[in-house]
Amino acid sequence: MQISPSILSADFANLEAELDAIRNADWAHVDVMDNHFVPNLTLGLPVVEALLRVSPIPIDCHLMIANPDRWAPAYAEAGAGSVTFHVEAARDPRHLARELRAAGARSGMALKPATPWTPYEDLLDDLDMVLVMTVEPGFGGQSFLADQLPKVRAVRESIRRRGGEIWVQVDGGVSARTIEQCADAGADVFVAGSAVYGAESAAAAVDELRALATRHTH
């Protein structure tokens, strides 16, 4: 059970200190938004490169961008440990997933809440992670969409049938109140933003979330 705090909820003026505050987490989740694929603009490759130089833990890039076929491989080449693109934006998701792996990253594919899982099941052989969005991508601090849990179950079931070490990530509204439902449905990587950075101690929040999730191993 891995915790990947989202720095979208961190203090952008002090990102090195904010990364240090979550050094007990498994990943630092970095949301890249381009104001095209989603109606928000966050940060891009130069900031990710700077974060990679100072982060005490591996970086998990979630690219909410148009044309990931063109832009995503650069994040893998820069040294991100995991790079996730949105299948709705990718022209050739299988080729892109292979490119990310070839550049040394884990390849992740994300699904928006309205995107069904079944049409993409045959891409599993080229993926290391499937991200099921539990909010509409674009902004932090949104309420958890429990209606996405059946999709998490469906992804986990597909992985069971095919075999292989593929992670299932959930992102959006994940907190101490919702993480057990996610783990029970089959998720094993949890992105939490405000639940970590809004807590009195980010490190204590990471430990609490991991403990709650670990009660529900699938």
Buried (B, 14 or more C-beta within 10 A) or exposed (E): BBBBBBBBBBEEEEBEEBBBBBEBBBBBBBBBBBEEBBEBEBBBBEBBBEBBEEBEBBBBBBBBBBBBBEBBBBBBBBBBBBBBBBBBBBEEBBEBBBBBBEBEBBBBBBBBBEBEBEEBBEBBEBBBBBBBBBBBBBBBEBEBBEEBBEBBBBBBEBBEEEEEEBBBBBBBBBBBEBBBBBBBBBBBBBBBBBBBBBBEEBBEBBEBBBEBBEEBEB
